[in-house]
Amino acid sequence: MIGMAADGEVLVGGMAHAGAVVRWGEVVERPGPRAGGALHAYLRGLAEGGFDGAPMPVGFTSDGRERMSFVPGEVALPPFPGWAMSGGALRSVGGCQLFAS
């Protein structure tokens, strides 16, 4: 599937799966990670805690590709753009309070 998609859009960016990530409308497919089940449980937990900035798991294809909801945005790749290395970006991530104590 690398570099081609019959009806999907090959997404640019990423380092581990460059050319192998395809968007089909509101769903994105990529090679499935070994710990995909644990990752999906973690992402569901984030959503249950009120965090809406991560994709939602959709499932896996019969050949093991991971399916997630599409989240619009930019992927920061080396050399990292200034917006990704700013103090504001760091504070926005570090200041997230996902779960109240």
RAJOVEN-V545885 format. One record per residue. N is the residue number from 1. RES is the residue in three letters. PHI is phi in whole degrees, 0 to 359 (none if undefined). Layout:
BEGIN
n & res & phi
N & RES & PHI
N & RES & PHI
END
This chain:
BEGIN
n & res & phi
1 & MET & none
2 & ILE & 301
3 & GLY & 78
4 & MET & 214
5 & ALA & 204
6 & ALA & 303
7 & ASP & 237
8 & GLY & 259
9 & GLU & 249
10 & VAL & 288
11 & LEU & 272
12 & VAL & 273
13 & GLY & 101
14 & GLY & 81
15 & MET & 246
16 & ALA & 283
17 & HIS & 233
18 & ALA & 306
19 & GLY & 84
20 & ALA & 246
21 & VAL & 251
22 & VAL & 235
23 & ARG & 260
24 & TRP & 241
25 & GLY & 67
26 & GLU & 263
27 & VAL & 239
28 & VAL & 245
29 & GLU & 245
30 & ARG & 211
31 & PRO & 304
32 & GLY & 286
33 & PRO & 285
34 & ARG & 301
35 & ALA & 260
36 & GLY & 302
37 & GLY & 299
38 & ALA & 293
39 & LEU & 298
40 & HIS & 296
41 & ALA & 296
42 & TYR & 297
43 & LEU & 296
44 & ARG & 295
45 & GLY & 297
46 & LEU & 300
47 & ALA & 296
48 & GLU & 296
49 & GLY & 277
50 & GLY & 101
51 & PHE & 277
52 & ASP & 243
53 & GLY & 263
54 & ALA & 241
55 & PRO & 292
56 & MET & 262
57 & PRO & 294
58 & VAL & 254
59 & GLY & 146
60 & PHE & 230
61 & THR & 281
62 & SER & 296
63 & ASP & 261
64 & GLY & 91
65 & ARG & 284
66 & GLU & 277
67 & ARG & 240
68 & MET & 226
69 & SER & 289
70 & PHE & 279
71 & VAL & 241
72 & PRO & 293
73 & GLY & 154
74 & GLU & 247
75 & VAL & 262
76 & ALA & 276
77 & LEU & 239
78 & PRO & 295
79 & PRO & 289
80 & PHE & 298
81 & PRO & 290
82 & GLY & 305
83 & TRP & 297
84 & ALA & 281
85 & MET & 253
86 & SER & 279
87 & GLY & 299
88 & GLY & 297
89 & ALA & 295
90 & LEU & 297
91 & ARG & 297
92 & SER & 295
93 & VAL & 278
94 & GLY & 292
95 & GLY & 270
96 & CYS & 294
97 & GLN & 245
98 & LEU & 281
99 & PHE & 232
100 & ALA & 286
101 & SER & 264
END
